[in-house]
Amino acid sequence: MEKKVNENVNEIKETAQAEMQVVEQQEQALKLFVERESFIGNDGKQYWAYITKGQVRGRDVKIDFAPKDKGGYEPLDIVFSINDKAELIMTKETMTDANGTKTSYTSYKVRNADELGELECGVKPSRDSDKALLTMLINQLKATANK
């Protein structure tokens, strides 16, 4: 009996997730870039860091990005094989669930292009502090652009 209840709960969760839909998308107007920098890990191997550099109130800041999932390092490597700098695309999106509840969020991806076309991969700020720094950087860029 318990197995049947668990199956029903899982089915309800899957149905609710399937009914969520993105109803609005709005791309950020500012142009920001993510750079790939190499570093040597504690094991002596070379790794890549994905960062956006900027200045907030006169301080140099670095905002770290990571792929959305662990499997995302391979497509990120392909995107950055074109160039060690890629455009950061930020999209404001609103999702509505089955109950009509709207949730707003920002999605992030990096984009590079060559003669064969565009390559994109989803990323996310690594930590909450990176989100805070990104917001500060964007607000400062907007303020200086409006002067």
Steps between C-alpha positions, in 0.01 A plus 500: 500500500784740590663437160174595325482828700862584414433434131197732513701774672777470239243511220343816647845664528586412141164633378547826691850545354372432149226761543747774600571718205713801427258776407735794456859546394692825493870516413734734685599804292852530645789318339709307749760235430626190678866413464666164538815497714718202575625407844693211650312289755644342814550180299726682252247481214384797293140611547287786370323777688221697331486858623367847429726784607390849584518788742242579765550832681867504407567140611609231257259206520494151348170318458534123471272294277450125483303277264141429602589134561816289528464381141511861383880524506530323163262733310659800678840385374359481147348851521833641623701307239404776255624781724601535866234772534125442452197726524293458817130483413268574792131441448230608744233231492167443670364152554139415585415176677174303482348711780568826314784602732763704316866471584757741356865403455806574289658238276860528382687360203823571317512536123777494241478491122719406207449429130306182588248683719426580862584282799329546837516339841304569816692632801421636845680723747701267724390643836247744641784750543565477124131580435529801732815626325339450157196702608726777633702504176187513283346779710821703477525446122137611459559809715808605300325429168212732596731798574 
